[in-house]
Amino acid sequence: MATTTKTRAGSNTDIDSSGQWTDAEISAMKAHAKELKNAQKAGDKAAEGEAELLSKIKDMPKADREIAERLHAIVKEAAPQLESRTWYGMPAYTRDGKVIAWFKPAAKFKMRYATLGFEDAALLDDGEMWANAFAVTKLTPAVEKQMAQLMKKAAG
């Protein structure tokens, strides 16, 4: 299989030291291409997006699955106006077709923590600087409360 060198747009500078896309990165890009094709064909996008998201969660290793399932329930309660779908093969939540938040399982890129992240369409602005991603290692009532507050604020 041919390898692809990662470069910054408009330059020949390698992004990482190996200069190669990892298998996980290639998989995420393929998943995103499939998502874009499916979005063009979809009739009932909301139902199909929800089903795809739940399928991805179901396939996660137990630790990631437990966090993702609880996050999904929190989003449905705290920000029911957001639609569910996948984004680069990960659970994501959208408003008006724009990704607001996403969940990256720890196992996806062999990381020590899962990530709850927010895109620029999320309404989290807080002065001159604010966090847009959070490491999640364990669910506690305090973490769940913070997730709910972030999702509610992000959704607007």
Secondary structure, 3 states (H helix, E strand, C coil): CCCCECECCCCCCECCCCCECCHHHHHHHHHHHHHHHHHHHCCCHHHHHHHHHHHHHHCCCHHHHHHHHHHHHHHHHHCCCCEEEEECCEEEEEECCEEEEEEECHHHHCCCCEEEEECCCCCCCCCCCCCCEEEECCCCHHHHHHHHHHHHHHHC
